[in-house]
Amino acid sequence: MMKSYDNTIVVGVSQFGLDNGIILPVNIDFSSAPHLIIVAPSGSGKTYLLTFLLGQIAKKSVKLILADFKGIDFIEFDECKDYYKHSDIAKALDYVYEELQQRMAEPKKDNQPIYFCVDEWSGFLCSLTTKKEQDSFKQKMASILMLGRGVQVFVIMSLQRADANYITGRDNFGNAVGLGTLSKESIKMLFADEADLIQSKSRGKGYLRIDGKPLSEIVVPKIRDIAKTKEIIKTALLK
């Protein structure tokens, strides 16, 4: 029997609902709108949102890979085999890219989903010494974004600032979240069609765009037990 996977996760609660005294979770479904880009300046709650998302993904029957360029925000996962930091992000990307190619060459309908979470992608690219290296990794990421949905490979990319110079294939992000006070370039990249609606928000608040749906304002929920959540993530990264 072909196995079915649930690729739905909660990204926040509706600000509209809160304004009316109702808690309405806002979901995204990677099966219908693949990949997620998160942009949030320092202090806007990016790491907290990532932890919230990773905690949900870690409970699913999936392969979770976390690539943390700075190697600071998720340092507690340092001994986990599926946690990569600094220059080792290259190894993580190569692994995901090769898995993508393998799945494309030998198609199956019940591939176990892979969630590839990359924190500070632009920082990693800037650390490379040549443009040739940058272009190579950008192209691999673009291929994953373009082809991943069909073989259950999904990307979550987070940055402090969206820069078109470092994101090839940005149109393939079916979901986009912007928190806090976004730069004009970030707004243009994430919310081009609704740019005039975007306003500065406080920590943990922002906007969500899902392809084919109206722009929505969201609030990042409070994690009830962050220590337990991180243990769940750690277990998934050790598999």
Secondary structure by P-SEA (a helix, b strand, c coil): cbbbbbccccccccaaaaaaccbbbbbbbcccccbbbbbbcccccaaaaaaaaaaaaaaccbbbbbbbcccccccccccccccccccaaaaaaaaaaaaaaaaaacccccccbbbbbbcaaaaaaaacccaaaaaaaaaaaaaaaaccccccbbbbbbccccccccccccccccbbbbcccccaaaaaacccccccccccccccccccccccccbbbbbbbccccaaaaaaaaaaaaac
